[in-house]
């Protein structure tokens, strides 16, 4: 087998320019996920700008500025889309150069298989192993679905991509690959955890009261999940499990402190199951060839029915704003797209279905704008144009620095009263007056 796969590998080796030479005007391309953006092929395609028009390029969360966007500021040649906004996409969107593709994350692979067509898929992988497989590394998510749909598949090899064990559908065989591009040796983008504020500490302290021994955790990235991870590491909690959309550094700390065993999980017992990872080199080193971890496509990890199979799921997610009807906006500031639905709806829904599960929205009670003015994040209604990420019917727990409330089974009046009780004290009277005016006070 070894000789055969290496012969095939040699036959398919190509420079980035050669791999991108077959791209034609009107083609639709997929350019990887998160930190595994294919830099060489991006640069090679940018070099062909004047030869091409109407090229559509999709990615899952651009983590670096595409050369295609830099050489084509007016979008005359490349149309850029993103399945989940981050800082790069926000900047491009503000310049009119990037559009968001709405999705419920666990449906992503099915959406792609039903409705998206790709002429070329370009993915960054680890080097081929002795059996002929290229591993997707820290970004599984929708990649396998894209590969199933793409007419042509290009892998851009980087030896610094950790070999992440499955799970399933975490690798592609050389026989399915059309071109192999070598030449990468850059380290992966590092995403250190944000430093928590006193408010994050206070919110986390309320959430900690909801976490029991044997809980199965889903924590995202950011200051709040980071401080929760730190508090768990210092607590007496034990025998925790992990089933999460995103694996981050705090899980490594919990595992090394002996907090994570997975012994009480029903599925993927003893495994830390995830669909993508993003953090620092500590995380990437931990993942490499580690049988403790299992990489899956997002249609498995984020399926609420799958999530609910594990007991005591605690899912913690952030939000931008919430109204007194308990509608949650987590992805836009008014009409401005700042993030995406991601897996928030998936995990809040799935956690509620879990025996003893808790889906928690953590949100600071206020924010300060660029003029120094303080505003409440809990408002009578969402601001015009705000995207409802979680409908009120799905919201379970909401936590601010002033406490945590459970909303399931409560009337509209009871929900409004509960949310007002955890709003900043300076805004409570006005919120109560407006709730009464809307008939929910």
C-alpha positions as CSV (number, residue, x, y, z in Angstrom):
1,X,0.0,0.0,0.0
2,X,2.8,2.4,0.9
3,X,4.5,2.4,-2.5
4,X,1.2,2.8,-4.3
5,X,0.0,5.8,-2.3
6,X,3.3,7.5,-2.5
7,X,3.4,7.1,-6.3
8,X,0.0,8.6,-6.5
9,X,1.1,11.4,-4.2
10,X,4.0,12.2,-6.5
11,X,1.8,12.2,-9.5
12,X,-0.6,14.7,-7.9
13,X,2.0,17.1,-6.4
14,X,1.5,20.6,-7.8
15,X,2.5,24.2,-7.1
16,X,-0.2,26.4,-5.9
17,X,-0.2,28.2,-9.2
18,X,-0.6,24.9,-11.0
19,X,-3.4,23.8,-8.7
20,X,-5.3,27.1,-9.3
21,X,-4.7,27.2,-13.0
22,X,-7.8,25.2,-13.7
23,X,-10.1,27.7,-12.0
24,X,-12.4,29.3,-14.6
25,X,-14.6,32.4,-14.5
26,X,-17.9,31.6,-12.9
27,X,-16.5,28.9,-10.7
28,X,-17.5,28.4,-7.0
29,X,-14.8,27.6,-4.5
30,X,-14.6,26.5,-0.9
31,X,-11.5,27.7,1.0
32,X,-11.4,25.9,4.3
33,X,-12.4,26.6,7.8
34,X,-11.2,28.8,10.7
35,X,-7.4,28.8,11.2
36,X,-6.8,26.4,8.3
37,X,-7.1,29.0,5.5
38,X,-5.2,27.8,2.4
39,X,-2.7,30.7,2.1
40,X,-0.7,29.5,-0.9
41,X,-3.7,28.8,-3.1
42,X,-5.3,32.1,-2.0
43,X,-2.2,34.0,-3.2
44,X,-2.0,32.0,-6.4
45,X,-5.7,32.8,-7.2
46,X,-5.1,36.4,-6.4
47,X,-2.3,36.5,-8.9
48,X,-4.8,35.4,-11.6
49,X,-7.2,38.2,-10.8
50,X,-7.1,39.8,-14.2
51,X,-7.9,36.5,-15.9
52,X,-11.1,35.8,-13.9
53,X,-14.5,37.2,-13.2
54,X,-17.5,36.0,-11.1
55,X,-15.5,33.8,-8.8
56,X,-17.4,32.9,-5.6
57,X,-15.4,31.9,-2.6
58,X,-16.9,30.5,0.6
59,X,-15.1,29.9,3.9
60,X,-16.1,29.1,7.4
61,X,-14.8,32.1,9.5
62,X,-11.9,33.8,7.7
63,X,-9.1,34.2,10.3
64,X,-6.8,36.1,8.0
65,X,-7.4,38.7,5.2
66,X,-7.6,36.9,1.9
67,X,-5.2,38.1,-0.8
68,X,-8.2,37.9,-3.2
69,X,-9.9,40.7,-1.2
70,X,-6.7,42.8,-1.0
71,X,-6.1,42.7,-4.8
72,X,-9.8,43.2,-5.7
73,X,-11.2,45.9,-3.3
74,X,-14.2,46.6,-5.5
75,X,-15.2,43.0,-5.9
76,X,-15.0,43.0,-9.7
77,X,-13.4,39.5,-9.8
78,X,-14.0,37.7,-6.4
79,X,-17.3,37.4,-4.4
80,X,-16.5,36.5,-0.8
81,X,-19.0,34.7,1.5
82,X,-18.6,33.4,5.1
83,X,-20.6,30.8,7.0
84,X,-19.6,32.5,10.4
85,X,-18.3,36.0,10.9
86,X,-15.2,36.9,12.8
87,X,-13.1,40.0,12.8
88,X,-11.9,39.6,9.2
89,X,-15.3,39.1,7.8
90,X,-16.7,42.1,9.8
91,X,-14.0,44.3,8.2
92,X,-14.8,42.9,4.8
93,X,-18.5,43.3,5.3
94,X,-18.2,46.9,6.3
95,X,-16.4,47.5,3.0
96,X,-19.1,45.7,1.1
97,X,-16.8,42.7,0.3
98,X,-18.3,39.8,2.3
99,X,-21.7,38.3,2.8
100,X,-22.9,36.1,5.6
101,X,-24.6,32.7,4.8
102,X,-27.2,32.1,7.6
103,X,-27.4,28.6,8.9
104,X,-28.2,26.5,11.9
105,X,-24.8,24.9,12.4
106,X,-25.8,21.3,12.7
107,X,-27.6,21.6,9.4
108,X,-24.6,23.0,7.6
109,X,-23.5,19.7,5.9
110,X,-27.0,19.0,4.8
111,X,-27.5,22.5,3.5
112,X,-24.2,22.1,1.5
113,X,-25.2,18.7,0.1
114,X,-28.7,20.0,-0.9
115,X,-28.1,23.6,-2.1
116,X,-24.4,24.5,-2.5
117,X,-22.3,23.6,-5.6
118,X,-18.5,23.8,-5.5
119,X,-16.3,23.5,-8.5
120,X,-13.1,23.4,-6.4
121,X,-12.6,22.7,-2.7
122,X,-9.2,23.8,-1.2
123,X,-8.5,22.6,2.3
124,X,-5.4,22.7,4.5
125,X,-4.5,19.3,6.0
126,X,-1.7,17.6,7.9
127,X,0.8,15.7,5.7
128,X,-0.3,12.4,4.2
129,X,0.2,9.3,6.5
130,X,1.6,6.0,5.4
131,X,-1.9,4.7,4.5
132,X,-2.6,7.6,2.1
133,X,-4.8,9.8,4.4
134,X,-4.7,13.6,4.8
135,X,-6.2,14.6,8.1
136,X,-8.5,17.6,8.4
137,X,-6.8,18.6,11.7
138,X,-8.6,21.1,13.9
139,X,-11.4,21.9,11.4
140,X,-13.8,19.0,10.6
141,X,-17.2,20.8,10.7
142,X,-18.6,20.9,7.2
143,X,-15.4,19.9,5.3
144,X,-16.5,16.3,4.5
145,X,-19.8,17.6,3.0
146,X,-17.9,20.1,0.8
147,X,-15.6,17.4,-0.4
148,X,-18.6,15.2,-1.3
149,X,-20.0,18.0,-3.5
150,X,-16.8,19.4,-5.0
151,X,-15.8,18.6,-8.6
152,X,-12.1,19.1,-7.8
153,X,-10.3,18.7,-4.5
154,X,-7.0,20.4,-3.6
155,X,-5.2,19.8,-0.3
156,X,-2.6,22.3,0.9
157,X,-0.3,20.5,3.3
158,X,1.1,22.0,6.4
159,X,3.2,19.9,8.8
160,X,2.1,22.0,11.7
161,X,-1.5,20.9,11.5
162,X,-2.1,18.4,14.3
163,X,-3.3,14.9,13.3
164,X,-6.7,14.8,15.0
165,X,-8.2,11.4,15.5
166,X,-11.9,10.6,14.9
167,X,-14.7,10.4,15.4
168,X,-15.4,9.9,11.8
169,X,-15.0,11.7,8.5
170,X,-11.8,13.4,9.8
171,X,-9.6,12.5,6.8
172,X,-9.5,12.2,3.0
173,X,-7.6,9.5,1.1
174,X,-5.1,10.4,-1.7
175,X,-7.3,8.6,-4.2
176,X,-10.0,11.3,-3.8
177,X,-7.6,14.2,-4.1
178,X,-6.8,15.9,-7.4
179,X,-3.8,18.1,-6.4
180,X,-1.4,18.2,-3.5
181,X,0.2,21.6,-2.7
182,X,3.3,21.6,-0.5
183,X,5.4,24.5,0.8
184,X,3.6,25.5,4.0
185,X,5.5,25.4,7.3
186,X,3.9,28.3,9.1
187,X,2.6,27.8,12.6
188,X,-1.2,27.9,13.1
189,X,-2.8,31.1,14.1
190,X,-2.8,31.4,17.9
191,X,-6.1,32.5,19.6
192,X,-5.3,33.1,23.3
193,X,-8.2,33.3,25.8
194,X,-9.5,36.7,26.5
195,X,-8.8,38.1,30.0
196,X,-11.9,38.0,32.1
197,X,-13.3,41.2,33.8
198,X,-14.8,41.4,37.2
199,X,-18.2,41.2,35.5
200,X,-17.2,37.9,33.8
201,X,-16.1,36.6,37.2
202,X,-19.5,37.5,38.7
203,X,-21.5,35.9,35.9
204,X,-19.3,32.8,36.0
205,X,-19.9,32.4,39.8
206,X,-23.7,32.2,39.2
207,X,-23.2,29.7,36.4
208,X,-20.9,27.5,38.5
209,X,-23.8,26.9,40.9
210,X,-25.6,25.0,38.0
211,X,-22.7,22.6,37.3
212,X,-22.7,19.3,39.0
213,X,-20.4,16.3,39.2
214,X,-20.6,14.3,36.0
215,X,-21.8,17.3,33.9
216,X,-21.1,17.2,30.2
217,X,-19.6,20.6,29.1
218,X,-20.0,22.9,26.1
219,X,-18.0,26.1,26.6
220,X,-17.2,28.5,23.8
221,X,-14.4,30.9,23.4
222,X,-14.1,34.2,25.1
223,X,-13.5,35.6,28.6
224,X,-16.6,34.1,30.2
225,X,-16.1,30.5,29.1
226,X,-12.4,30.9,30.0
227,X,-13.1,32.0,33.6
228,X,-15.7,29.2,34.0
229,X,-13.0,26.8,33.0
230,X,-10.6,28.3,35.5
231,X,-13.2,28.1,38.3
232,X,-14.0,24.5,37.5
233,X,-10.3,23.7,37.6
234,X,-10.1,25.1,41.1
235,X,-13.4,23.5,42.3
236,X,-14.2,20.1,43.7
237,X,-16.2,19.0,40.6
238,X,-15.2,15.7,39.2
239,X,-15.9,13.2,36.4
240,X,-16.9,15.8,33.9
241,X,-17.5,15.1,30.2
242,X,-16.9,17.1,27.1
243,X,-19.2,17.3,24.0
244,X,-18.6,20.6,22.4
245,X,-18.7,22.4,19.1
246,X,-15.4,24.2,19.7
247,X,-12.5,22.8,21.7
248,X,-10.4,25.5,23.4
249,X,-7.5,25.7,25.8
250,X,-9.6,25.6,29.0
251,X,-10.5,22.0,28.2
252,X,-6.8,21.0,28.2
253,X,-6.4,22.6,31.6
254,X,-9.5,20.7,32.9
255,X,-8.2,17.4,31.6
256,X,-4.7,17.9,33.0
257,X,-6.2,18.7,36.4
258,X,-8.1,15.4,36.3
259,X,-11.5,17.0,36.1
260,X,-12.5,15.4,32.8
261,X,-13.0,11.7,32.6
262,X,-16.1,11.3,30.5
263,X,-17.1,8.3,32.6
264,X,-20.7,9.4,32.9
265,X,-21.2,10.1,29.2
266,X,-23.7,7.9,27.3
267,X,-22.1,8.4,23.8
268,X,-18.4,8.9,23.0
269,X,-17.8,7.7,26.6
270,X,-14.3,8.8,27.9
271,X,-13.9,11.0,24.8
272,X,-13.7,14.7,24.4
273,X,-15.9,15.0,21.3
274,X,-15.7,18.2,19.2
275,X,-16.1,19.5,15.6
276,X,-13.4,22.2,15.5
277,X,-10.6,23.6,17.7
278,X,-9.1,27.0,18.1
279,X,-6.7,28.3,20.7
280,X,-3.0,28.3,21.4
281,X,-0.2,25.8,20.6
282,X,-0.9,24.1,23.9
283,X,-4.2,23.0,22.5
284,X,-2.8,22.0,19.1
285,X,-0.1,19.9,20.8
286,X,-2.6,18.3,23.0
287,X,-4.8,17.2,20.1
288,X,-2.0,15.7,18.0
289,X,-2.6,11.9,17.8
290,X,-4.5,12.0,21.1
291,X,-7.0,9.2,21.5
292,X,-8.7,11.1,24.3
293,X,-10.2,13.5,21.7
294,X,-12.6,12.6,18.9
295,X,-13.2,14.9,15.8
296,X,-16.6,14.7,14.1
297,X,-18.5,16.6,11.5
298,X,-20.8,19.2,12.9
299,X,-24.0,17.4,11.8
300,X,-23.1,14.9,14.5
301,X,-21.6,17.0,17.3
302,X,-24.3,19.8,17.1
303,X,-27.3,17.7,16.4
304,X,-29.7,18.5,19.4
305,X,-30.8,14.8,19.4
306,X,-27.2,13.7,19.8
307,X,-26.4,16.4,22.4
308,X,-29.4,15.3,24.5
309,X,-28.2,11.7,24.7
310,X,-25.5,12.7,27.3
311,X,-26.8,13.5,30.8
312,X,-26.3,16.8,32.6
313,X,-25.3,18.8,29.6
314,X,-24.3,22.3,30.6
315,X,-24.1,24.6,27.5
316,X,-22.8,28.1,28.1
317,X,-23.1,30.7,25.3
318,X,-22.7,34.5,25.0
319,X,-25.2,37.1,23.7
320,X,-25.2,40.6,22.4
321,X,-28.7,41.6,23.7
322,X,-31.9,40.1,25.1
323,X,-35.4,41.7,25.3
324,X,-38.1,41.4,27.9
325,X,-39.9,38.8,25.7
326,X,-36.7,36.7,26.2
327,X,-35.6,36.8,22.6
328,X,-31.9,36.5,22.3
329,X,-29.7,38.3,19.8
330,X,-26.2,36.9,19.6
331,X,-25.0,37.7,16.1
332,X,-25.8,41.3,15.1
333,X,-25.7,44.8,16.4
334,X,-28.9,46.1,14.8
335,X,-28.5,45.3,11.2
336,X,-24.7,44.9,11.3
337,X,-23.6,41.3,11.2
338,X,-21.0,40.7,13.9
339,X,-21.0,36.9,14.3
340,X,-23.3,34.1,13.3
341,X,-25.9,31.7,14.7
342,X,-23.1,29.1,15.1
343,X,-24.0,26.3,17.5
344,X,-25.8,28.4,20.0
345,X,-29.3,27.3,19.0
346,X,-28.1,23.7,18.6
347,X,-26.7,23.4,22.1
348,X,-29.4,25.4,24.0
349,X,-32.0,23.1,22.4
350,X,-29.9,20.0,23.0
351,X,-29.1,20.8,26.6
352,X,-32.7,21.2,27.5
353,X,-33.4,17.7,26.1
354,X,-30.6,16.2,28.1
355,X,-31.5,14.6,31.5
356,X,-30.6,17.2,34.0
357,X,-29.3,19.5,31.3
358,X,-29.0,23.3,31.4
359,X,-28.7,25.7,28.4
360,X,-27.3,29.0,29.7
361,X,-27.0,32.4,28.1
362,X,-24.4,34.4,29.8
363,X,-24.5,38.2,29.2
364,X,-23.2,41.3,31.0
365,X,-26.1,43.6,32.1
366,X,-24.6,46.6,30.4
367,X,-22.1,47.8,27.8
368,X,-20.4,51.1,27.2
369,X,-20.4,52.7,23.8
370,X,-17.7,54.6,22.0
371,X,-18.9,57.8,23.5
372,X,-18.6,56.5,27.1
373,X,-22.4,56.1,27.5
374,X,-23.7,53.0,29.4
375,X,-26.5,51.0,27.9
376,X,-28.5,48.0,29.2
377,X,-28.2,44.8,27.3
378,X,-31.6,43.8,28.6
379,X,-34.2,46.0,26.8
380,X,-37.9,46.1,26.2
381,X,-37.5,45.0,22.6
382,X,-34.5,44.3,20.5
383,X,-33.2,47.2,18.5
384,X,-34.5,47.5,14.9
385,X,-32.9,45.0,12.6
386,X,-31.4,42.8,15.3
387,X,-31.3,39.1,14.4
388,X,-33.1,36.7,16.8
389,X,-30.6,33.9,17.3
390,X,-32.7,32.2,20.0
391,X,-36.5,32.4,19.9
392,X,-38.0,33.0,23.3
393,X,-39.5,29.5,23.2
394,X,-36.0,27.9,23.4
395,X,-34.4,30.1,26.1
396,X,-33.9,28.3,29.4
397,X,-31.4,30.0,31.7
398,X,-30.1,33.6,31.5
399,X,-27.2,34.8,33.7
400,X,-25.8,38.3,34.3
401,X,-23.5,39.5,37.1
402,X,-26.7,40.0,39.1
403,X,-27.9,36.5,39.1
404,X,-29.3,33.7,37.0
405,X,-33.0,33.0,36.1
406,X,-34.8,30.0,34.6
407,X,-37.5,31.0,32.0
408,X,-38.9,27.7,30.7
409,X,-42.6,27.3,31.7
410,X,-42.9,31.0,32.7
411,X,-45.5,33.4,31.2
412,X,-44.5,36.5,29.3
413,X,-45.1,38.6,32.5
414,X,-43.0,36.2,34.6
415,X,-40.2,36.2,32.1
416,X,-40.1,40.0,32.0
417,X,-40.0,40.2,35.8
418,X,-37.2,37.6,36.0
419,X,-35.1,39.4,33.4
420,X,-35.6,42.7,35.1
421,X,-34.4,41.2,38.4
422,X,-31.0,40.5,36.8
423,X,-30.7,43.7,34.8
424,X,-28.5,46.5,36.1
425,X,-30.2,48.3,39.0
426,X,-29.9,51.6,37.2
427,X,-32.3,50.4,34.5
428,X,-34.7,48.2,36.4
429,X,-37.4,50.9,37.1
430,X,-37.5,52.0,33.5
431,X,-37.6,48.4,32.3
432,X,-40.5,47.7,34.6
433,X,-42.4,50.8,33.3
434,X,-41.9,49.7,29.7
435,X,-42.9,46.1,30.5
436,X,-46.2,47.4,31.9
437,X,-46.7,49.6,28.8
438,X,-46.2,46.5,26.6
439,X,-48.7,44.4,28.7
440,X,-46.0,42.2,30.2
441,X,-45.4,44.1,33.4
